[in-house]
Amino acid sequence: MKKIIIYFSVLCLNLSCVTAAGVTEMIVWDSGTNKKVADRIYISDATGGEMTVPWGSPTITDRNFTRALKDSIVNSGLCESISTNVSEDWILSAAIMKLDNPSFGVMDFTHKLTVRYILKNKGISVFNEVIEAQGIGKFTDQRVALYRAQMATEAAAQENIRKFLAELEKKLNLKPGKSKFGK
């Protein structure tokens, strides 16, 4: 009985330590284009992040995902800066639709993230796609399951943004290039 109480105490303590996916870990550093879409793009706050996972699982907050998306776009060279003016010609929105987490007890975690991206130019949709990507948190990288799960969530978000940038590049006929700030 003592073992069961200790097990549940440790489990509850660990679950309370689960944090949201970090911004830096979600930023795409290695994507770039040789042509800007615009000087400035307004990016509305992402939606749906906090509502995608059960209690005790790693989350992606709307704020952190938005920040990672903004930094990734500037880093890629698609625009010179992110505007705070909602009436810009170019407006991007992202809605986190689904984050699949595996159940606990596995060695490697594979999380899948689904996001709808809509890019409009002067109110006309030029890109409206649902992007699905996965990320893996390996046992060899992190032995603590909760942190491994967080790593998988961050990797899924980063890969999702990377796929979005690649699809946008194809859709708008942009030529691949070097990342603006490469890391």
Secondary structure, DSSP 8 states (H G I E B T S, - for coil): -HHHHHHHHHHHHHHTT--B--HHHH---S--BSS-SEEEEEE---BSSTTSS-TTS-B--HHHHHHHHHHHHHHHTSEEEEES-TT-SEEEEEEEEEEE---TT-SSEEEEEEEEEEEEETTEEEEEEEEEEEEEE-TTT-SSHHHHHHHHHHHHHHHHHHHHHHHHHHHTT--B---SS--
